[in-house]
């Protein structure tokens, strides 16, 4: 046998070995691969189905559209990631180390974004529980204004004097929220300074008459909020069923101030 024939024979023997190895691997792994593909296809169908069911459930509960979209995407992506890890494990790809690295990275990111995650959780609670909606007049975090927008991380208020206030949802959801729209009554207070020697009962009766004469006001009371040797500070508080309390407050303040000047008790 010459050298060229020997080389050909060696090549054929190696080729036969590769073929045998390939057949052996195919016999060993093809059933697992077919099963993994079936699990992947069925799992994708289940993930999409669960996402659709979640979307319908949130729609029936009246959850905000933007939150519905976000939660649906979050659930869909999470289920598909878990599915991919399961399929990879079925075909022999070890994912333990990768999961450990991914968990450590998630912990580090969570610690770095602790404040943002708190605001996100608060936004989810607000959009699910609806303590207020867009257009409501609320008091939260010491700020009073009409809700212009509810975002995932912040709530945007528009105050009566035209200022835009951005409140973090984490702080808002963990504090007292006064919804002046759903309560059906809006409270306002007019403060006046008069001479400390003035007859309080006379002033009180007159100021009450101003309040009772205004049909927009449903209830009212007059109190002394501060008293010094020279000045008596009177607080006139009223409630109204409308949400234009700023206009009512301005009208009353003008009338009361005019009467005080006429009586010369300021």
C-alpha positions as CSV (number, residue, x, y, z in Angstrom):
1,X,0.0,0.0,0.0
2,X,1.5,3.3,-1.1
3,X,1.4,6.5,0.9
4,X,-1.5,8.1,-0.9
5,X,-3.7,5.0,-0.4
6,X,-2.8,5.1,3.3
7,X,-3.8,8.7,3.6
8,X,-7.2,8.0,1.9
9,X,-7.8,5.0,4.2
10,X,-7.0,7.1,7.3
11,X,-9.3,9.9,6.1
12,X,-12.1,7.4,5.6
13,X,-11.6,5.9,9.0
14,X,-11.7,9.3,10.7
15,X,-14.8,10.2,8.7
16,X,-16.4,7.0,9.8
17,X,-15.6,7.9,13.4
18,X,-17.1,11.4,13.1
19,X,-20.2,9.9,11.5
20,X,-20.5,7.4,14.3
21,X,-20.1,10.1,16.9
22,X,-22.6,12.3,15.2
23,X,-25.2,9.4,15.1
24,X,-24.5,8.6,18.8
25,X,-25.0,12.3,19.8
26,X,-28.1,12.5,17.7
27,X,-29.6,9.4,19.3
28,X,-28.8,10.8,22.7
29,X,-29.8,14.4,22.3
30,X,-32.5,14.6,19.5
31,X,-35.3,13.3,21.9
32,X,-34.3,15.9,24.4
33,X,-34.1,18.6,21.7
34,X,-37.5,17.7,20.3
35,X,-39.0,17.7,23.8
36,X,-37.3,21.1,24.6
37,X,-38.8,22.6,21.4
38,X,-42.3,21.3,22.3
39,X,-41.9,22.7,25.8
40,X,-40.7,26.0,24.3
41,X,-43.7,26.3,21.9
42,X,-46.3,25.3,24.5
43,X,-44.6,27.6,27.1
44,X,-44.8,30.6,24.7
45,X,-48.4,29.9,24.1
46,X,-49.2,29.7,27.8
47,X,-47.1,32.9,28.5
48,X,-49.1,34.9,25.9
49,X,-52.4,33.4,27.1
50,X,-51.6,34.4,30.8
51,X,-50.6,37.9,29.6
52,X,-53.9,38.3,27.8
53,X,-55.9,37.1,30.8
54,X,-54.0,39.5,33.0
55,X,-54.8,42.4,30.6
56,X,-58.5,41.5,30.6
57,X,-58.6,41.3,34.4
58,X,-57.0,44.7,34.8
59,X,-59.3,46.2,32.2
60,X,-62.3,44.9,34.1
61,X,-60.9,46.5,37.3
62,X,-60.5,49.8,35.5
63,X,-56.7,50.0,36.0
64,X,-54.9,52.7,34.1
65,X,-54.0,51.9,30.5
66,X,-50.3,52.8,30.9
67,X,-50.0,50.6,34.0
68,X,-51.8,47.7,32.2
69,X,-49.4,47.9,29.3
70,X,-46.4,48.0,31.6
71,X,-47.5,45.1,33.8
72,X,-48.4,42.9,30.8
73,X,-45.0,43.5,29.3
74,X,-43.3,42.8,32.6
75,X,-45.2,39.5,33.1
76,X,-44.7,38.4,29.5
77,X,-40.9,39.0,29.6
78,X,-40.6,37.4,33.0
79,X,-42.4,34.2,32.0
80,X,-40.4,33.9,28.8
81,X,-37.1,34.3,30.6
82,X,-38.1,31.5,33.0
83,X,-39.1,29.4,30.1
84,X,-35.8,29.9,28.3
85,X,-33.9,28.9,31.4
86,X,-36.0,25.7,31.8
87,X,-35.5,24.8,28.1
88,X,-31.8,25.4,28.3
89,X,-31.6,23.1,31.4
90,X,-33.5,20.4,29.5
91,X,-31.0,20.2,26.7
92,X,-28.0,20.1,29.1
93,X,-27.0,23.7,29.4
94,X,-26.2,24.5,33.0
95,X,-27.6,27.8,34.1
96,X,-26.9,27.7,37.8
97,X,-23.8,30.0,37.6
98,X,-25.6,32.4,35.2
99,X,-28.5,32.6,37.6
100,X,-26.2,33.4,40.5
101,X,-24.5,36.2,38.6
102,X,-27.9,37.5,37.4
103,X,-29.2,37.5,41.0
104,X,-26.2,39.4,42.3
105,X,-26.5,42.0,39.5
106,X,-30.2,42.4,40.3
107,X,-29.5,42.9,44.0
108,X,-26.8,45.6,43.2
109,X,-29.2,47.4,40.8
110,X,-32.0,47.2,43.3
111,X,-29.9,48.8,46.1
112,X,-28.7,51.5,43.7
113,X,-32.2,52.3,42.6
114,X,-33.9,52.0,46.0
115,X,-35.6,55.4,45.8
116,X,-36.8,54.9,42.3
117,X,-38.2,51.4,43.1
118,X,-40.1,52.9,46.0
119,X,-41.6,55.5,43.7
120,X,-42.4,52.8,41.2
121,X,-44.2,50.7,43.8
122,X,-46.1,53.8,45.0
123,X,-47.1,54.6,41.4
124,X,-48.4,51.0,40.9
125,X,-50.4,51.2,44.2
126,X,-51.9,54.6,43.2
127,X,-52.9,53.4,39.7
128,X,-54.4,50.2,41.1
129,X,-56.2,51.6,44.2
130,X,-57.2,55.0,42.7
131,X,-57.0,57.2,45.8
132,X,-57.2,60.0,43.2
133,X,-57.6,60.3,39.4
134,X,-56.5,62.8,36.8
135,X,-58.6,65.9,37.3
136,X,-59.2,65.5,41.0
137,X,-58.3,68.3,43.5
138,X,-56.1,66.8,46.2
139,X,-53.9,67.7,49.1
140,X,-50.7,65.6,49.5
141,X,-47.3,66.3,51.0
142,X,-48.4,69.7,52.0
143,X,-49.3,70.7,48.4
144,X,-52.8,71.3,47.1
145,X,-53.6,71.2,43.4
146,X,-55.4,69.5,40.6
147,X,-54.0,66.2,39.4
148,X,-52.6,66.9,35.9
149,X,-50.9,63.5,35.3
150,X,-50.2,60.3,37.1
151,X,-46.9,58.7,36.0
152,X,-45.3,55.5,37.1
153,X,-42.8,57.4,39.3
154,X,-44.4,60.8,39.9
155,X,-47.7,62.6,40.3
156,X,-48.0,66.0,38.7
157,X,-50.2,68.7,40.3
158,X,-51.3,72.0,38.9
159,X,-51.9,74.5,41.8
160,X,-54.5,77.3,41.7
161,X,-51.8,79.9,41.2
162,X,-50.5,78.1,38.1
163,X,-47.5,76.3,39.6
164,X,-46.6,72.7,38.5
165,X,-45.7,70.5,41.5
166,X,-44.0,67.1,40.9
167,X,-44.6,64.7,43.8
168,X,-42.7,61.4,44.1
169,X,-45.3,58.5,44.2
170,X,-43.4,56.7,47.0
171,X,-43.8,59.6,49.4
172,X,-47.4,60.3,48.3
173,X,-48.6,56.6,48.7
174,X,-47.1,56.5,52.3
175,X,-48.7,59.7,53.5
176,X,-52.1,61.2,54.0
177,X,-54.0,62.1,50.8
178,X,-57.0,64.4,51.0
179,X,-59.2,64.1,47.9
180,X,-61.3,67.2,47.8
181,X,-63.1,66.1,44.7
182,X,-64.5,62.7,45.8
183,X,-65.4,64.1,49.3
184,X,-67.9,66.5,47.6
185,X,-67.0,69.4,49.9
186,X,-64.1,71.9,49.7
187,X,-63.0,73.9,52.6
188,X,-61.4,77.3,52.5
189,X,-60.4,79.9,55.1
190,X,-60.3,83.7,54.9
191,X,-58.0,85.4,57.5
192,X,-58.6,89.0,58.6
193,X,-56.7,91.2,61.1
194,X,-58.8,93.7,63.1
195,X,-58.3,95.9,66.2
196,X,-57.9,93.8,69.3
197,X,-60.5,96.1,71.1
198,X,-63.2,95.4,68.6
199,X,-66.5,93.7,69.6
200,X,-65.9,90.1,68.4
201,X,-69.5,89.0,68.6
202,X,-70.6,91.9,66.4
203,X,-67.8,91.2,63.9
204,X,-68.6,87.5,64.0
205,X,-72.3,88.0,63.2
206,X,-71.5,90.3,60.3
207,X,-69.0,87.9,58.8
208,X,-71.4,85.0,59.2
209,X,-74.0,87.1,57.4
210,X,-71.7,87.4,54.4
211,X,-71.2,83.6,54.4
212,X,-74.9,82.8,54.7
213,X,-75.8,85.3,51.9
214,X,-73.6,83.4,49.4
215,X,-75.5,80.4,48.0
216,X,-72.3,78.6,47.0
217,X,-71.4,78.2,50.7
218,X,-73.0,75.2,52.5
219,X,-71.5,75.7,56.0
220,X,-69.3,78.3,57.8
221,X,-67.8,79.2,61.2
222,X,-65.8,82.2,62.6
223,X,-63.0,81.8,65.2
224,X,-60.2,83.8,66.7
225,X,-57.0,82.2,65.5
226,X,-54.6,84.7,67.2
227,X,-54.8,87.5,69.7
228,X,-52.2,90.1,70.7
229,X,-52.6,93.4,72.6
230,X,-53.0,95.3,69.4
231,X,-54.4,92.8,66.8
232,X,-57.1,90.2,66.7
233,X,-56.7,87.6,63.9
234,X,-60.0,86.2,62.8
235,X,-60.3,83.0,60.7
236,X,-63.5,82.6,58.6
237,X,-63.9,79.1,57.4
238,X,-66.5,77.8,54.9
239,X,-67.3,74.7,52.9
240,X,-68.6,74.6,49.4
241,X,-69.8,71.8,47.1
242,X,-68.1,73.3,44.1
243,X,-64.3,73.2,43.4
244,X,-63.9,76.9,42.7
245,X,-63.2,77.8,46.3
246,X,-60.5,80.2,45.3
247,X,-63.0,82.4,43.5
248,X,-65.4,82.3,46.5
249,X,-62.6,83.1,48.9
250,X,-61.6,86.1,46.8
251,X,-65.1,87.4,46.6
252,X,-65.7,87.1,50.3
253,X,-62.4,88.6,51.2
254,X,-63.2,91.7,49.2
255,X,-66.6,92.2,50.8
256,X,-65.3,91.6,54.3
257,X,-62.3,93.9,53.9
258,X,-64.6,96.6,52.6
259,X,-66.9,96.4,55.6
260,X,-64.0,96.4,58.0
261,X,-62.6,99.5,56.4
262,X,-66.1,101.2,56.6
263,X,-66.5,100.3,60.2
264,X,-62.9,101.4,60.9
265,X,-62.1,98.4,63.0
266,X,-59.0,97.3,61.2
